[in-house]
Amino acid sequence: MADGSGTVPEMPDGAGGDMANGGMGGGDMSGGGMAGGSSFTAGEDTLEVDLTDVTITLSDGSEGSVSDLAVDDILQITFDEDGGVSSVTVAALTGSMGGSVVSEAGFNGSSAEVDQGTAATTLDADGDYSGETYTSTGDDENALRVDGATVTLDGITVDKSAGATSDTETGDFYGMNAALLATDGAQVTITNATVTSSAQNGNGVFSYGEGTVVTISDSTITTTADNSGGIQTTGGGTTNASNLTVETSGSSSAAIRSDRGGGTVNVDGGTYTTNGYNSPAVYSTAEITVSNATLTANNSEALVVEGENSITLTDCDVYGNMSDTQGTSSDENVHSVMIYQSTSGDAEEGTSVFSMTGGTLTSNNGDVFYVTNTHCILTLSGVDIVNNETEGNLLTVAGNSASHGWGSAGSNGAQVEFTADGQTLEGDIVVDTISTLDLTLTNGSTLTGTINIVENEEGGAAVEDNAVVTIDAGCTWTLTGDCTITSLTNNGTINFNGYTITLADGTVLSE
């Protein structure tokens, strides 16, 4: 099974399962396992995954490696947000994974079972609670669960200090092993809380399901293990957060996080810090709005939008510091803001939206923005952008190698509509031949840098209108090198500085 690359190659054409998120073609693995009688039918397609240094949970619960696998073993492989192997288990084909199992229609309408495990304490009746302490050391167990009730929690302490998770996807999607889980339409108001988790897959505060609303303020959330976000929202739930202090230290542990089924997240104020690889400050498969907050990713890109979802920022200070040697997608591109479509099934395909007004965006490594395999509406207004990577682009719009399952190589470009509204831009913009960029400078915006069309690295067939540029009256483009674009509408000012702009029809513009 090892291909030596350490990454997940592109899904073979016609594969029937959700391999990018832990499924095994043909069966419905969206619920995180084979619980409840899901079936598995082997096909002829193959997918190579490097398991050389991966710990594998064997069927008896013990830990092993590739050498312990036998012919006909079926593996449940869970991938993290960037396509790296997160966990591997030899799957059992009978029985349930235990705990609370709820039947529902799965993502994209497939049949699924929601396994949320158990809870050390469950509140299922309306009430107010103050100064209580809730703890858990059990496997697949929440320290506190609010199930379908209207509850107010003030000054509580929640500690998930131990307990293994039997399946990472169930924890990511449904809240198994989270410190605090709100589910089944619960209405939960939390103030002055302290929530800590040191258990793997131990998300801090988790809002799951349509109708569930978590409103949390003036609280502290700290998680230290992998796959353990700060505030997590999935399945159509809602989270409203204000003045939180959130810090995570594990990999794949975004401070503000959503996953399969999405939902709505509104954040106002507070600090949100991640220290692990593949752990953005915000990872969106939902509608996420953040205002007046500090968002810091010390070893990861700062912000990620996946699929038909959005991040809207107002007056936020954002810091990204993605490693170019660590992290599962650093081999593809290094950046601070990533907007893309995976094939994991966690996010509907469609238009991604990123909007930032005011505040600061500091990129310490790589490109500032990277967009691939999606259609994106990108809007910046009055943002102070600092790019501390001298070789990094302001924006890269391009296809990818598909080694992480992000579309098909040669046809997985991006289509970006970028509006700079009262915005100062500095740096180079690169668009490959299978992608398109429609850039508009408006309301006094300025761009200092180049725009160039480059060949797609996978040799994909070129598309038209790769780089269409519009400069409104009162706006300025100052060139720092020769440029190649498709077409130009200029009602403003271009400072050529001795350089040229070459259009698709061969026209060369200069001073």
Salt bridges, closest charged atoms under 4 A:
ASP18 OD2 - ARG260 NH2 2.66
GLU81 OE2 - ARG257 NE 3.06
ASP172 OD1 - ARG257 NH2 3.22
GLU301 OE2 - HIS335 NE2 3.23
ASP331 OD1 - HIS404 NE2 2.97
ASP346 OD1 - ARG260 NH2 2.76
GLU417 OE2 - HIS375 NE2 2.64
